Amino acid sequence: MPDADAVYIPEVERTYADWLEKHRNGFVINAPKSGTQPMMWHQADCEHIQPFENTRLVEGDWLKACSLNAGTLAVWAMTYGRELHYCKDCRDMWLKEQRST
């Protein structure tokens, strides 16, 4: 079992897909490897970051920083130094869950 406080950055598509499958309650930041585009925060089960056919989600121009600990991932995001946005779909789902509890 991975360290819950670790940030994992998969380098190949298969290991990224495996992490998502095993950690549906985790968090993922989609970050550009270069340039100035902002990063995007997602819940691990978000459809926007799921592997699909031959997509290059981690072997292309973007990396995925993955963690089970939202606080640890937020600290990583601050050190990565890019603007961070939250996925609207993930935020809406989280708000809906909070209202139902």
N, CA, C and O atoms as CSV, one atom per row, in Angstrom:
chain,resi,resn,atom,element,x,y,z
A,1,MET,N,N,0.849,-1.187,0.000
A,1,MET,CA,C,0.000,0.000,0.000
A,1,MET,C,C,0.887,1.240,0.000
A,1,MET,O,O,1.833,1.313,0.784
A,2,PRO,N,N,0.604,2.214,-0.860
A,2,PRO,CA,C,1.448,3.406,-0.925
A,2,PRO,C,C,1.276,4.269,0.325
A,2,PRO,O,O,0.261,4.206,1.019
A,3,ASP,N,N,2.290,5.063,0.581
A,3,ASP,CA,C,2.242,6.017,1.686
A,3,ASP,C,C,1.127,7.022,1.408
A,3,ASP,O,O,1.123,7.672,0.363
A,4,ALA,N,N,0.192,7.150,2.327
A,4,ALA,CA,C,-0.960,8.038,2.135
A,4,ALA,C,C,-0.553,9.497,2.015
A,4,ALA,O,O,-1.301,10.304,1.464
A,5,ASP,N,N,0.626,9.845,2.524
A,5,ASP,CA,C,1.086,11.229,2.463
A,5,ASP,C,C,2.019,11.494,1.287
A,5,ASP,O,O,2.547,12.598,1.160
A,6,ALA,N,N,2.227,10.514,0.436
A,6,ALA,CA,C,3.144,10.677,-0.691
A,6,ALA,C,C,2.429,11.269,-1.900
A,6,ALA,O,O,1.216,11.134,-2.058
A,7,VAL,N,N,3.217,11.928,-2.748
A,7,VAL,CA,C,2.738,12.358,-4.064
A,7,VAL,C,C,3.407,11.440,-5.077
A,7,VAL,O,O,4.632,11.327,-5.111
A,8,TYR,N,N,2.615,10.801,-5.880
A,8,TYR,CA,C,3.088,9.853,-6.883
A,8,TYR,C,C,2.908,10.476,-8.257
A,8,TYR,O,O,1.824,10.954,-8.594
A,9,ILE,N,N,3.977,10.468,-9.052
A,9,ILE,CA,C,3.914,11.010,-10.411
A,9,ILE,C,C,4.267,9.879,-11.382
A,9,ILE,O,O,5.441,9.611,-11.636
A,10,PRO,N,N,3.241,9.223,-11.917
A,10,PRO,CA,C,3.487,8.108,-12.834
A,10,PRO,C,C,4.148,8.586,-14.126
A,10,PRO,O,O,3.872,9.681,-14.615
A,11,GLU,N,N,5.018,7.747,-14.661
A,11,GLU,CA,C,5.751,8.112,-15.879
A,11,GLU,C,C,5.247,7.404,-17.124
A,11,GLU,O,O,5.578,7.794,-18.243
A,12,VAL,N,N,4.445,6.359,-16.929
A,12,VAL,CA,C,3.892,5.629,-18.083
A,12,VAL,C,C,2.389,5.449,-17.887
A,12,VAL,O,O,1.885,5.453,-16.764
A,13,GLU,N,N,1.701,5.293,-18.988
A,13,GLU,CA,C,0.240,5.228,-18.969
A,13,GLU,C,C,-0.290,4.080,-18.099
A,13,GLU,O,O,-1.263,4.257,-17.366
A,14,ARG,N,N,0.339,2.924,-18.177
A,14,ARG,CA,C,-0.150,1.748,-17.439
A,14,ARG,C,C,-0.119,1.976,-15.928
A,14,ARG,O,O,-1.070,1.620,-15.231
A,15,THR,N,N,0.967,2.566,-15.413
A,15,THR,CA,C,1.052,2.771,-13.968
A,15,THR,C,C,0.066,3.846,-13.517
A,15,THR,O,O,-0.450,3.779,-12.401
A,16,TYR,N,N,-0.199,4.834,-14.367
A,16,TYR,CA,C,-1.211,5.842,-14.052
A,16,TYR,C,C,-2.594,5.184,-13.970
A,16,TYR,O,O,-3.340,5.413,-13.018
A,17,ALA,N,N,-2.927,4.372,-14.966
A,17,ALA,CA,C,-4.220,3.683,-14.977
A,17,ALA,C,C,-4.355,2.775,-13.756
A,17,ALA,O,O,-5.429,2.698,-13.159
A,18,ASP,N,N,-3.287,2.096,-13.383
A,18,ASP,CA,C,-3.316,1.229,-12.198
A,18,ASP,C,C,-3.569,2.039,-10.932
A,18,ASP,O,O,-4.358,1.633,-10.079
A,19,TRP,N,N,-2.895,3.192,-10.808
A,19,TRP,CA,C,-3.084,4.025,-9.616
A,19,TRP,C,C,-4.545,4.479,-9.521
A,19,TRP,O,O,-5.153,4.397,-8.454
A,20,LEU,N,N,-5.101,4.952,-10.626
A,20,LEU,CA,C,-6.503,5.397,-10.613
A,20,LEU,C,C,-7.445,4.270,-10.216
A,20,LEU,O,O,-8.378,4.481,-9.441
A,21,GLU,N,N,-7.208,3.095,-10.736
A,21,GLU,CA,C,-8.072,1.955,-10.456
A,21,GLU,C,C,-8.043,1.584,-8.970
A,21,GLU,O,O,-9.070,1.226,-8.394
A,22,LYS,N,N,-6.877,1.671,-8.365
A,22,LYS,CA,C,-6.716,1.270,-6.969
A,22,LYS,C,C,-7.057,2.373,-5.969
A,22,LYS,O,O,-7.254,2.090,-4.787
A,23,HIS,N,N,-7.131,3.623,-6.423
A,23,HIS,CA,C,-7.299,4.756,-5.506
A,23,HIS,C,C,-8.403,5.692,-5.971
A,23,HIS,O,O,-8.164,6.880,-6.191
A,24,ARG,N,N,-9.608,5.163,-6.122
A,24,ARG,CA,C,-10.741,5.948,-6.627
A,24,ARG,C,C,-11.088,7.130,-5.722
A,24,ARG,O,O,-11.737,8.077,-6.166
A,25,ASN,N,N,-10.665,7.082,-4.471
A,25,ASN,CA,C,-10.952,8.180,-3.543
A,25,ASN,C,C,-9.782,9.151,-3.420
A,25,ASN,O,O,-9.776,10.010,-2.538
A,26,GLY,N,N,-8.802,9.018,-4.295
A,26,GLY,CA,C,-7.635,9.900,-4.264
A,26,GLY,C,C,-7.863,11.189,-5.043
A,26,GLY,O,O,-8.981,11.517,-5.441
A,27,PHE,N,N,-6.762,11.905,-5.245
A,27,PHE,CA,C,-6.790,13.201,-5.920
A,27,PHE,C,C,-5.687,13.252,-6.969
A,27,PHE,O,O,-4.638,12.627,-6.812
A,28,VAL,N,N,-5.934,14.003,-8.042
A,28,VAL,CA,C,-4.967,14.111,-9.134
A,28,VAL,C,C,-4.891,15.565,-9.585
A,28,VAL,O,O,-5.912,16.222,-9.790
A,29,ILE,N,N,-3.678,16.048,-9.732
A,29,ILE,CA,C,-3.471,17.350,-10.351
A,29,ILE,C,C,-2.893,17.110,-11.733
A,29,ILE,O,O,-1.869,16.443,-11.887
A,30,ASN,N,N,-3.555,17.657,-12.725
A,30,ASN,CA,C,-3.101,17.603,-14.105
A,30,ASN,C,C,-2.274,18.863,-14.338
A,30,ASN,O,O,-2.804,19.973,-14.295
A,31,ALA,N,N,-0.970,18.692,-14.585
A,31,ALA,CA,C,-0.070,19.845,-14.672
A,31,ALA,C,C,0.754,19.801,-15.951
A,31,ALA,O,O,1.219,18.735,-16.356
A,32,PRO,N,N,0.936,20.950,-16.587
A,32,PRO,CA,C,1.767,20.988,-17.783
A,32,PRO,C,C,3.229,20.737,-17.420
A,32,PRO,O,O,3.709,21.207,-16.388
A,33,LYS,N,N,3.930,19.998,-18.271
A,33,LYS,CA,C,5.351,19.746,-18.033
A,33,LYS,C,C,6.180,20.987,-18.342
A,33,LYS,O,O,7.277,21.151,-17.808
A,34,SER,N,N,5.665,21.852,-19.194
A,34,SER,CA,C,6.342,23.117,-19.515
A,34,SER,C,C,5.279,24.134,-19.904
A,34,SER,O,O,4.100,23.799,-20.025
A,35,GLY,N,N,5.700,25.364,-20.098
A,35,GLY,CA,C,4.747,26.402,-20.465
A,35,GLY,C,C,4.159,27.077,-19.247
A,35,GLY,O,O,4.653,26.922,-18.131
A,36,THR,N,N,3.101,27.825,-19.476
A,36,THR,CA,C,2.509,28.605,-18.390
A,36,THR,C,C,1.041,28.266,-18.124
A,36,THR,O,O,0.379,28.963,-17.356
A,37,GLN,N,N,0.531,27.213,-18.745
A,37,GLN,CA,C,-0.866,26.853,-18.529
A,37,GLN,C,C,-1.092,26.522,-17.054
A,37,GLN,O,O,-0.180,26.047,-16.377
A,38,PRO,N,N,-2.301,26.770,-16.556
A,38,PRO,CA,C,-2.605,26.432,-15.164
A,38,PRO,C,C,-2.759,24.919,-14.979
A,38,PRO,O,O,-2.975,24.172,-15.933
A,39,MET,N,N,-2.640,24.504,-13.736
A,39,MET,CA,C,-2.875,23.119,-13.363
A,39,MET,C,C,-4.360,22.954,-13.058
A,39,MET,O,O,-5.067,23.930,-12.806
A,40,MET,N,N,-4.825,21.700,-13.085
A,40,MET,CA,C,-6.226,21.418,-12.792
A,40,MET,C,C,-6.308,20.310,-11.743
A,40,MET,O,O,-5.703,19.248,-11.891
A,41,TRP,N,N,-7.073,20.583,-10.676
A,41,TRP,CA,C,-7.271,19.642,-9.572
A,41,TRP,C,C,-8.498,18.780,-9.862
A,41,TRP,O,O,-9.560,19.299,-10.204
A,42,HIS,N,N,-8.346,17.465,-9.723
A,42,HIS,CA,C,-9.443,16.523,-9.966
A,42,HIS,C,C,-9.532,15.505,-8.838
A,42,HIS,O,O,-8.549,15.250,-8.141
A,43,GLN,N,N,-10.697,14.934,-8.665
A,43,GLN,CA,C,-10.834,13.732,-7.868
A,43,GLN,C,C,-10.432,12.581,-8.784
A,43,GLN,O,O,-10.629,12.656,-9.996
A,44,ALA,N,N,-9.873,11.525,-8.214
A,44,ALA,CA,C,-9.331,10.434,-9.031
A,44,ALA,C,C,-10.376,9.760,-9.906
A,44,ALA,O,O,-10.029,9.172,-10.930
A,45,ASP,N,N,-11.638,9.832,-9.530
A,45,ASP,CA,C,-12.673,9.193,-10.345
A,45,ASP,C,C,-13.270,10.119,-11.403
A,45,ASP,O,O,-14.249,9.753,-12.054
A,46,CYS,N,N,-12.705,11.296,-11.585
A,46,CYS,CA,C,-13.205,12.253,-12.582
A,46,CYS,C,C,-13.024,11.699,-14.000
A,46,CYS,O,O,-11.954,11.206,-14.355
A,47,GLU,N,N,-14.068,11.789,-14.782
A,47,GLU,CA,C,-13.998,11.272,-16.153
A,47,GLU,C,C,-13.011,12.039,-17.035
A,47,GLU,O,O,-12.552,11.500,-18.042
A,48,HIS,N,N,-12.679,13.268,-16.686
A,48,HIS,CA,C,-11.762,14.067,-17.512
A,48,HIS,C,C,-10.329,13.555,-17.510
A,48,HIS,O,O,-9.556,13.878,-18.412
A,49,ILE,N,N,-9.968,12.767,-16.515
A,49,ILE,CA,C,-8.572,12.317,-16.403
A,49,ILE,C,C,-8.435,10.807,-16.525
A,49,ILE,O,O,-7.382,10.252,-16.214
A,50,GLN,N,N,-9.494,10.138,-16.976
A,50,GLN,CA,C,-9.461,8.681,-17.109
A,50,GLN,C,C,-8.800,8.285,-18.430
A,50,GLN,O,O,-8.999,8.936,-19.455
A,51,PRO,N,N,-8.016,7.212,-18.391
A,51,PRO,CA,C,-7.422,6.696,-19.631
A,51,PRO,C,C,-8.511,6.314,-20.629
A,51,PRO,O,O,-9.549,5.768,-20.256
A,52,PHE,N,N,-8.259,6.610,-21.897
A,52,PHE,CA,C,-9.216,6.306,-22.947
A,52,PHE,C,C,-8.451,5.951,-24.210
A,52,PHE,O,O,-7.705,6.767,-24.751
A,53,GLU,N,N,-8.645,4.732,-24.668
A,53,GLU,CA,C,-7.998,4.230,-25.882
A,53,GLU,C,C,-6.508,4.552,-25.884
A,53,GLU,O,O,-5.784,4.079,-25.008
A,54,ASN,N,N,-6.038,5.330,-26.826
A,54,ASN,CA,C,-4.603,5.593,-26.952
A,54,ASN,C,C,-4.200,6.989,-26.474
A,54,ASN,O,O,-3.213,7.547,-26.952
A,55,THR,N,N,-4.951,7.547,-25.543
A,55,THR,CA,C,-4.599,8.874,-25.049
A,55,THR,C,C,-3.264,8.821,-24.318
A,55,THR,O,O,-2.914,7.814,-23.703
A,56,ARG,N,N,-2.538,9.911,-24.397
A,56,ARG,CA,C,-1.247,10.020,-23.711
A,56,ARG,C,C,-1.426,11.017,-22.565
A,56,ARG,O,O,-1.193,12.216,-22.718
A,57,LEU,N,N,-1.833,10.502,-21.446
A,57,LEU,CA,C,-2.147,11.359,-20.306
A,57,LEU,C,C,-0.917,11.710,-19.473
A,57,LEU,O,O,-0.883,12.774,-18.855
A,58,VAL,N,N,0.084,10.845,-19.442
A,58,VAL,CA,C,1.294,11.137,-18.666
A,58,VAL,C,C,2.563,11.079,-19.514
A,58,VAL,O,O,3.608,11.576,-19.094
A,59,GLU,N,N,2.486,10.492,-20.675
A,59,GLU,CA,C,3.664,10.383,-21.537
A,59,GLU,C,C,3.739,11.513,-22.556
A,59,GLU,O,O,4.645,11.547,-23.389
A,60,GLY,N,N,2.791,12.432,-22.489
A,60,GLY,CA,C,2.763,13.559,-23.404
A,60,GLY,C,C,3.248,14.832,-22.744
A,60,GLY,O,O,4.270,14.826,-22.057
A,61,ASP,N,N,2.526,15.921,-22.944
A,61,ASP,CA,C,2.925,17.242,-22.460
A,61,ASP,C,C,2.465,17.550,-21.048
A,61,ASP,O,O,2.793,18.607,-20.508
A,62,TRP,N,N,1.713,16.649,-20.444
A,62,TRP,CA,C,1.157,16.878,-19.108
A,62,TRP,C,C,1.591,15.766,-18.177
A,62,TRP,O,O,1.807,14.632,-18.606
A,63,LEU,N,N,1.718,16.093,-16.902
A,63,LEU,CA,C,1.980,15.076,-15.889
A,63,LEU,C,C,0.794,15.007,-14.953
A,63,LEU,O,O,-0.021,15.927,-14.888
A,64,LYS,N,N,0.709,13.908,-14.232
A,64,LYS,CA,C,-0.348,13.715,-13.241
A,64,LYS,C,C,0.321,13.519,-11.889
A,64,LYS,O,O,1.066,12.558,-11.696
A,65,ALA,N,N,0.062,14.420,-10.959
A,65,ALA,CA,C,0.528,14.281,-9.583
A,65,ALA,C,C,-0.630,13.678,-8.806
A,65,ALA,O,O,-1.712,14.263,-8.750
A,66,CYS,N,N,-0.415,12.522,-8.210
A,66,CYS,CA,C,-1.480,11.749,-7.577
A,66,CYS,C,C,-1.196,11.590,-6.087
A,66,CYS,O,O,-0.047,11.406,-5.685
A,67,SER,N,N,-2.237,11.659,-5.277
A,67,SER,CA,C,-2.069,11.445,-3.846
A,67,SER,C,C,-3.393,11.061,-3.207
A,67,SER,O,O,-4.468,11.389,-3.709
A,68,LEU,N,N,-3.287,10.361,-2.090
A,68,LEU,CA,C,-4.455,10.050,-1.273
A,68,LEU,C,C,-4.716,11.163,-0.272
A,68,LEU,O,O,-5.783,11.206,0.341
A,69,ASN,N,N,-3.756,12.063,-0.100
A,69,ASN,CA,C,-3.835,13.139,0.881
A,69,ASN,C,C,-3.954,14.482,0.156
A,69,ASN,O,O,-3.007,14.924,-0.496
A,70,ALA,N,N,-5.105,15.121,0.269
A,70,ALA,CA,C,-5.342,16.394,-0.416
A,70,ALA,C,C,-4.373,17.475,0.048
A,70,ALA,O,O,-3.918,18.282,-0.762
A,71,GLY,N,N,-4.049,17.504,1.339
A,71,GLY,CA,C,-3.126,18.511,1.865
A,71,GLY,C,C,-1.734,18.362,1.293
A,71,GLY,O,O,-1.109,19.352,0.911
A,72,THR,N,N,-1.240,17.136,1.229
A,72,THR,CA,C,0.081,16.875,0.661
A,72,THR,C,C,0.115,17.290,-0.804
A,72,THR,O,O,1.094,17.872,-1.269
A,73,LEU,N,N,-0.952,16.990,-1.522
A,73,LEU,CA,C,-1.009,17.350,-2.939
A,73,LEU,C,C,-1.072,18.865,-3.114
A,73,LEU,O,O,-0.488,19.401,-4.055
A,74,ALA,N,N,-1.769,19.556,-2.225
A,74,ALA,CA,C,-1.830,21.019,-2.290
A,74,ALA,C,C,-0.450,21.629,-2.069
A,74,ALA,O,O,-0.086,22.594,-2.741
A,75,VAL,N,N,0.315,21.080,-1.138
A,75,VAL,CA,C,1.683,21.567,-0.908
A,75,VAL,C,C,2.527,21.334,-2.157
A,75,VAL,O,O,3.286,22.214,-2.564
A,76,TRP,N,N,2.400,20.160,-2.766
A,76,TRP,CA,C,3.134,19.886,-4.008
A,76,TRP,C,C,2.771,20.927,-5.064
A,76,TRP,O,O,3.651,21.437,-5.758
A,77,ALA,N,N,1.496,21.240,-5.189
A,77,ALA,CA,C,1.043,22.208,-6.197
A,77,ALA,C,C,1.677,23.576,-5.966
A,77,ALA,O,O,2.058,24.246,-6.926
A,78,MET,N,N,1.794,23.998,-4.716
A,78,MET,CA,C,2.416,25.298,-4.426
A,78,MET,C,C,3.882,25.302,-4.849
A,78,MET,O,O,4.376,26.305,-5.364
A,79,THR,N,N,4.571,24.201,-4.639
A,79,THR,CA,C,5.986,24.155,-5.007
A,79,THR,C,C,6.173,24.025,-6.514
A,79,THR,O,O,7.215,24.411,-7.043
A,80,TYR,N,N,5.170,23.482,-7.214
A,80,TYR,CA,C,5.269,23.354,-8.670
A,80,TYR,C,C,5.157,24.715,-9.348
A,80,TYR,O,O,5.662,24.905,-10.455
A,81,GLY,N,N,4.504,25.647,-8.691
A,81,GLY,CA,C,4.541,27.036,-9.106
A,81,GLY,C,C,3.659,27.463,-10.259
A,81,GLY,O,O,3.995,28.412,-10.966
A,82,ARG,N,N,2.552,26.797,-10.467
A,82,ARG,CA,C,1.622,27.222,-11.507
A,82,ARG,C,C,0.278,27.536,-10.885
A,82,ARG,O,O,-0.045,27.045,-9.803
A,83,GLU,N,N,-0.491,28.340,-11.558
A,83,GLU,CA,C,-1.852,28.634,-11.105
A,83,GLU,C,C,-2.636,27.317,-11.042
A,83,GLU,O,O,-2.491,26.463,-11.917
A,84,LEU,N,N,-3.459,27.158,-10.013
A,84,LEU,CA,C,-4.220,25.928,-9.822
A,84,LEU,C,C,-5.704,26.226,-9.901
A,84,LEU,O,O,-6.217,27.076,-9.174
A,85,HIS,N,N,-6.385,25.526,-10.785
A,85,HIS,CA,C,-7.833,25.627,-10.918
A,85,HIS,C,C,-8.443,24.315,-10.445
A,85,HIS,O,O,-7.767,23.287,-10.409
A,86,TYR,N,N,-9.707,24.350,-10.088
A,86,TYR,CA,C,-10.415,23.148,-9.667
A,86,TYR,C,C,-11.382,22.738,-10.762
A,86,TYR,O,O,-12.100,23.571,-11.316
A,87,CYS,N,N,-11.394,21.476,-11.063
A,87,CYS,CA,C,-12.331,20.943,-12.055
A,87,CYS,C,C,-13.754,21.261,-11.600
A,87,CYS,O,O,-14.145,20.919,-10.484
A,88,LYS,N,N,-14.513,21.905,-12.453
A,88,LYS,CA,C,-15.880,22.284,-12.100
A,88,LYS,C,C,-16.731,21.054,-11.813
A,88,LYS,O,O,-17.537,21.072,-10.883
A,89,ASP,N,N,-16.572,19.995,-12.585
A,89,ASP,CA,C,-17.374,18.788,-12.366
A,89,ASP,C,C,-17.050,18.155,-11.017
A,89,ASP,O,O,-17.956,17.720,-10.306
A,90,CYS,N,N,-15.768,18.098,-10.656
A,90,CYS,CA,C,-15.377,17.528,-9.357
A,90,CYS,C,C,-15.901,18.389,-8.216
A,90,CYS,O,O,-16.417,17.873,-7.224
A,91,ARG,N,N,-15.767,19.693,-8.361
A,91,ARG,CA,C,-16.245,20.608,-7.323
A,91,ARG,C,C,-17.761,20.483,-7.146
A,91,ARG,O,O,-18.251,20.433,-6.017
A,92,ASP,N,N,-18.497,20.433,-8.245
A,92,ASP,CA,C,-19.953,20.301,-8.168
A,92,ASP,C,C,-20.353,18.986,-7.504
A,92,ASP,O,O,-21.290,18.954,-6.707
A,93,MET,N,N,-19.646,17.900,-7.827
A,93,MET,CA,C,-19.943,16.606,-7.218
A,93,MET,C,C,-19.655,16.645,-5.715
A,93,MET,O,O,-20.445,16.142,-4.916
A,94,TRP,N,N,-18.528,17.242,-5.335
A,94,TRP,CA,C,-18.180,17.346,-3.924
A,94,TRP,C,C,-19.229,18.167,-3.168
A,94,TRP,O,O,-19.649,17.781,-2.077
A,95,LEU,N,N,-19.649,19.289,-3.740
A,95,LEU,CA,C,-20.663,20.112,-3.085
A,95,LEU,C,C,-21.975,19.358,-2.924
A,95,LEU,O,O,-22.637,19.465,-1.892
A,96,LYS,N,N,-22.347,18.596,-3.944
A,96,LYS,CA,C,-23.576,17.802,-3.887
A,96,LYS,C,C,-23.475,16.767,-2.771
A,96,LYS,O,O,-24.432,16.567,-2.023
A,97,GLU,N,N,-22.328,16.111,-2.653
A,97,GLU,CA,C,-22.122,15.123,-1.584
A,97,GLU,C,C,-22.203,15.780,-0.214
A,97,GLU,O,O,-22.780,15.209,0.711
A,98,GLN,N,N,-21.632,16.970,-0.072
A,98,GLN,CA,C,-21.655,17.667,1.210
A,98,GLN,C,C,-23.060,18.055,1.615
A,98,GLN,O,O,-23.402,18.006,2.796
A,99,ARG,N,N,-23.865,18.434,0.662
A,99,ARG,CA,C,-25.253,18.833,0.960
A,99,ARG,C,C,-26.105,17.649,1.379
A,99,ARG,O,O,-27.052,17.805,2.151
A,100,SER,N,N,-25.775,16.461,0.874
A,100,SER,CA,C,-26.595,15.279,1.177
A,100,SER,C,C,-26.213,14.632,2.507
A,100,SER,O,O,-26.912,13.728,2.966
A,101,THR,N,N,-25.133,15.067,3.132
A,101,THR,CA,C,-24.743,14.469,4.411
A,101,THR,C,C,-25.280,15.228,5.597
A,101,THR,O,O,-25.034,14.843,6.740
